[in-house]
Amino acid sequence: MKGVFSAPGDYVYFKSQVPLHKIPIGTKQWRYYDFGPKVVPPLICLPGIAGTADVYYKQIMALSLKGYRVISVDTPRVWNHHEWIQAFEKFLDVIDVHHIHLYGTSLGGFLAQLFAQHRPRRVRSLILSNTFLETRSFAAAMPWAPVVGWTPSFLLKRYVLTGIRDGPHEPFIADSVDFVVSQVETLSRDELASRLTLNVDAASVGSLLLSDSFITIMDTNDYCAIPQQLKDQLSERYPEARRAQLKTGGDFPFLSRSDEVNLHLQLHLRRVGVEARPDLVRGIPNDGTGGSYSESEDGKGDRDDQPKDDRGNSESPSRESELSPAPESSESHGLDEQLLNNAKYSFNGQQERLRLCELLSKQQNIASELHSRFTLEIFLQYLLFIRVGSLYIISKLFPETLENWCRVDICTAVHVVV
C-alpha cells in the first residue's frame, strides 16, 4: 500500500457531481448515494466490512448514464442480523423503494441474502460477489469477538486491514486497495465494531424463495479474503445461478475491474427484466443535483419527481407497452453483443495501460540503476582523493617508510576505481 494516498480524478469528479444523502431513521444514521431515473427499480449496492457507499462510485457513474438507478449504502451501526433486516426495511420505506435488486460483496452479500430470505417480496434478484453463507469460520478466527465493542479504533482498523492482501499488485488492483484503505480510515470505532460483530454473529442463510435464475454469482479467480471453501458452498447452494468469473481483480473487482463488473451488472439487470431508461437521463449538471435530489431537498425532491414520471407514463401508455421486448428477442441479443464488444475494447484498453505501466516501470528501474552507478563512481573517486592526500601528508612526515608500501596502496586504489 502506498504511504500517501491521492484520490483518483474520477472519484473527485464523482464527489463534485453526485450528492451524498444523510438521513436519520430512528436511532440509525443512513449515508447513501442515489442516482439515476427514479422510475427504474434500483440496484442497491451493499459493501463489505472495509467498504463504504463511496467504493461503488464507478458503478454509480457508469450505470446511471445507461439509464439505470443505482443506490449505494453504508452499513449503519447495527449489532445483530435481525436488527439489520428491520433497519434496512425501514430505510427502503423512507426512500419510497419497494422492489429492489441487491448487489453485495463480502459481508454485504451475506446481508443481502439474509434480507432476501426474510423479506422475499421486496427482493427481485441478487448479484453476489466474493461472499459466503454462514459466519462460523469467521467467529472461530476471532475469539476476542465478545469484547470487540470495547476495542480501540486503531486496533480494529489494524485487524480489518490485515484481511486485505498487501504485496506486489498490478497497478489497477493496487489502486483499488489504496482506495479502500483510505475509506477504512474514515470509519469510526462503532462502525467498525458493529460490522465485525455482524461478520462473526452466529447465523446462516436459509433457503430462499428466489429462483436461482434470478441470482448471479460473480467471483474473482486470483485471490480473495473469503476462503475458497466458503465460495464453493455458495455455488453449491445456488447450482442454477448464472456464473460470472473474473480472471483477476483481487478483493475489490468493482474498483480494479469496473468495466467487467459493470458489464455483468448490465447483463444481469436485463436478464431479470429491468429496463433501462436512457431517455430519462438528464446528465450530470454542474450543480450536482442531476438524477437525484439534493441533501437539502430530501423527500421534497422525491415527491417533485413522481408527478413528472406519472405524467410521462400517462402521456404515452401504448408506447411504453411497446417497449417491453421478449427476453430472447434479436434486439436483446444485439444489445448483449454490443455490451460484450464494448467490454472487449475496454479490456484491450486496460491491457495497453498495463503495458505502458510496465514500460514506465522498466525505464524507472534503468534510471535508478544508472543513478546508483554514477553515485558509486563519485564516491570511489572521493575515496581515492582522500587516500592520495593521506599519502602526501605521510610522505612529508615519514619519508623513510613511504617507499615500502605506497606502491601497494596506490595500485589497490586504482584497482578499486576500475
Secondary structure, 3 states (H helix, E strand, C coil): CCCCCCCCHHHHHHHHHCCCEEEEECCEEEEEEEECCCCCCCEEEECCCCCCHHHHHHHHHHHHHCCCCEEEECCCCCCCHHHHHHHHHHHHHHCCCCCEEEEEECHHHHHHHHHHHHCCCCEEEEEEECCCCECHHHHHCCCCHHHHHHCCHHHHHHHHHHCCCCCCCCHHHHHHHHHHHHHHCCCCHHHHHHHHHHHHCCCECCCCCCCHHHEEEEEECCCCCCCHHHHHHHHHHCCCCEEEEECCCCCCHHHHCHHHHHHHHHHHHHHCCCCCCHHHCCCCCCCCCCCCCCHHHCCHHHHHHHHHHHHHHHHCHHHHHHCCCCCCCHHHHHHHHHHHHHHHHHHHHHHHHHHHHHHHHHHHHHHHHHHHHHHHHHHHHHHHHHHHHHHHHHHHHCHHHHHHHHHHHHHHHHHHHC
